[in-house]
Amino acid sequence: SILVLDFGSQYSKMIARRIRDIGVYALLYPYDISIHNILSKKPKGIVLSGSPFSVYDENPPLISKNIFKLNIPILGICYGMQLISFLFGGKIERSKYKEYGKSIFMIDHCKNDLFHGIPKKSIVWMSHFDEIKKIPKELKVIGHTSSCAIAALIHKNKDIYAVQFHPEVNHTEFGIPIMKNFILHICKCYPNWKLNHFVQENVEKIRKLVDTKKVILGFSGGVDSFVAAYIIHKAIGSSLYCIFVDTGFILKEEKEKISFFCKKMNLFIKIIDAKKRFLSSLIGIIDPEMKRKIIGKEFVSIFQEESEKIKNVEFLAQGTIYSDVIESSTYSSLKLLKNTFFIKSHHNVGGLPNLMKLKLLEPLKELFKDEVRKIGKYLGIPKEILYQHPFPGPGLSIRIIGEVNNKKISILKEAEMILLQELKNYNIYKSVSQAFIILLPIKSVGVMGDKRTYEYVAVLRVTNTEDFMTATFSHLPYNFLEKVSSRIINEVNGINRLVYDITSKPPATIEWE
Ligand code: XMP
């Protein structure tokens, strides 16, 4: 496998994705992984990612120089290149010219394995404001652009390579061939990472691990939990118990949809009616974080109770995927450096293990979302499940701003259903990443049939995003907006005004609470 050490670049995940696309297994690790730990993973190559930091910052993310003694091929990208030069004693400074976007890259010294078969002149994608002023004697320049004299480096006698541009982004014309040269020829990896192997291997592993014990799975009805359930079911059959908690904050007809597909796929599912319990725990609660914490706690208690009802339960399964892992605490050191403060406590069943003493089973922990979808497709999971929009654990409760009550829940359920119908009618559902309605605790005056109305204001929120970390509001056609607005206002009792949220993330988040 290839280890990608993440120094915090927005493109780090993309590097790992590209390598997997080449057919080689790649894993992302925080930059501060120890040399000992690197060795224990037996990587055939290491990639050092970009970073929002500069090596001359007061507290930059660094690695030990001993990494060069491992005799494992290394490729530094952007900050990764500056870091390699810095560790060998080079000098890095803020550049006079920032270089963002497309640049023409010229290869200076053709005879090297990294640029084998690459034209002397090609388009690359740059994103940097620092440059190397003095290169250490161990390194040699092998490429430049018009505003960056040192745009690629090679070590004179070790397999260490570095590029200032980003070979992992699509805009770099020969990015994939350059990465292939590194992965397949320099690191000598064999491209045998295939998703169907992943399924077979995991089914075997789970079967051995679980043995005669039982597994309960926190089932949300989303893509990840369906795929996880399906893989585990393939391994242990009826020893898997999927638990779906009806919080009362789910979409209309969601329960029926989930039951239908579980039946179709032969999955045993237990639906827990916890509507009263959740609603009563939220009486008088307005603060969004309090809502999230209370809901998280209720989920924990329910899983605890359910695990005690089944004999011999030893595992708690979850549909955790790689981005959940990456964004979790392993990255705390980088977050601390960057001063990224807490934004909101996403609730999935993440808090459970410490409290429940069950062993965790997370078969998708190392997969990206699109890989999960590909596996789902391979396993024959229906399209309606694979391509559905994500839905947050706390559900409608965080889309009702302020206190939640039954009346507001039913208003919102009606509005959400109309939106979903129209997204499908207008063929927009697939081209946006997430679409929903938020109910505000504000009333406005309107006029309907010559009569004054005084009802709630609702917000339409529709975004496009790759990874849900950043997002833009969707540019929707006016006739669609008009239709959704008129249907919601005419058909839903309790809403008399609909507004469209035109804020991107950042500065806003996707949900409102
Ligand atoms: P935000 O609001 O943080 O949302 O921009 C990003 C994505 O995460 C979803 N989301 C959640 N998912 N549990 C989940 O499983 C949660 O507590 C939660 N809160 C937000 C949100 O819908 C969006 O897709």
Residues whose N, C-alpha, C, O or C-beta is under 5 A from the ligand:
A	BS01	XMP	S345 H346 H347 N348 P390 F391 P392 G393 P394 F468 T509 I510 E511
